[in-house]
């Protein structure tokens, strides 16, 4: 039986609402919502981790308002670019697959980078030493789409902060194909993730299903943005995402 992705989205939404509406988080939500909006009069450039980054010169973005994600701090220009934001939402960071010490590594490279984390992680013991750090922004949610991964959190933050134009690059959306054929190419600019090596057929079935939901959600999200007048521009070299208008990197 085919399960419609709308049902999946409702399940994600329900889980999220239950998580962020815990009484212990209400005061934190009010605090985050009381901060001045950071994007008024500015554009945001989101740097995702697709292999297309290897063919782009990010020097061109120096001085722009930048947002990186996940292992993006491994990019050779990270320290030079000094991004304003870095986003983590993957539960690998709270399960221990990814070390929480990555936050400190980021600040060693770029001391003023604001690290954006899901608000529901605030009470997790792993983040106890970071809870009062003003360089952490505990993100709530702004868009009605929940199956788009870390990119959705970037877009959600950007929309909530009222950035004028949201650009993104390094979002190829074809990495799963490389993983399936064990290609020398990778789904990321820095190479293959160790935790994704040796995936089984059963795991690929689940990944393909998730990827289908991911792409369908992106199509719906692009239509949502068009109706709302939200400007999102794809600067990636190649890749699958034709639902957003494209431009060349500066």
C-alpha positions, 0 to 999 in steps of 0.5 A: 500500500502506498503511503502518501507523503502528506501523512508522513509530513503530518507525522513529522509535524506532530512529533515536532509540535509535541517536542517543542511545546514542552513546558520546560521550553516555553520560556526559551521559545519566548526568549528566542522570539524576543530577539531582533530579526537578523535578516532585514535588508540582507541576503543569506547564502546557505552553503550545503555540502554537495560535491558541486562545491568542489567546482565553485570558488567560494572566495566570491562569497567572502563578506556575504552573510553565510550559513554552513551545515554539518561537516561544512567546517571541513571546507578549506575556506571555512576559517577565511570566510568566517560564516555567521551561522552553522546549522546542525539538526541531524540526530547523529549529534545527540546519538553520539555518531557525531561528536558534540565537540564539533561545536568547539572545533567550529568556534576555534575556526570562526569564534563568532559563528552562531551555531543553530540547533533545534530547540528540543535539544536544549535540555539534552545533557550533551549540550549542558555546557553550551546552554548559556552560550550566546553563540547558540541559537535554539531554532523553532520552526517556521515552514509547514514542511518537515521532511527536507532535512537540514536544508529545511532548517536553514530555510526556516531560520532564514524565513523567520529572520526575514532575509531578503533573498535566500541563496543556496549552493552545494545542494545536488540531491543526487548523492544517493545514486553515487552511494548506491553504485559505490562510485568514487564520487561522493555525496559530499565535497569532503568525501564519503561519510564513514557511517554510510559506508557498507549500507545494505540493500534494506537500508537503501530501500529506506533511503530511496523512500526517504529521498522520494519524500524529500524531493516531493517536499521540496517541490511543494515547498518551492510552490509555497515560497512562490505563493508567499513571495519568498525568494530562494535562488539555487546557485549549485553547479548542476544537481537535480533541483530544478524547482527553484530558479537558478543563477550562477555564483557571483 
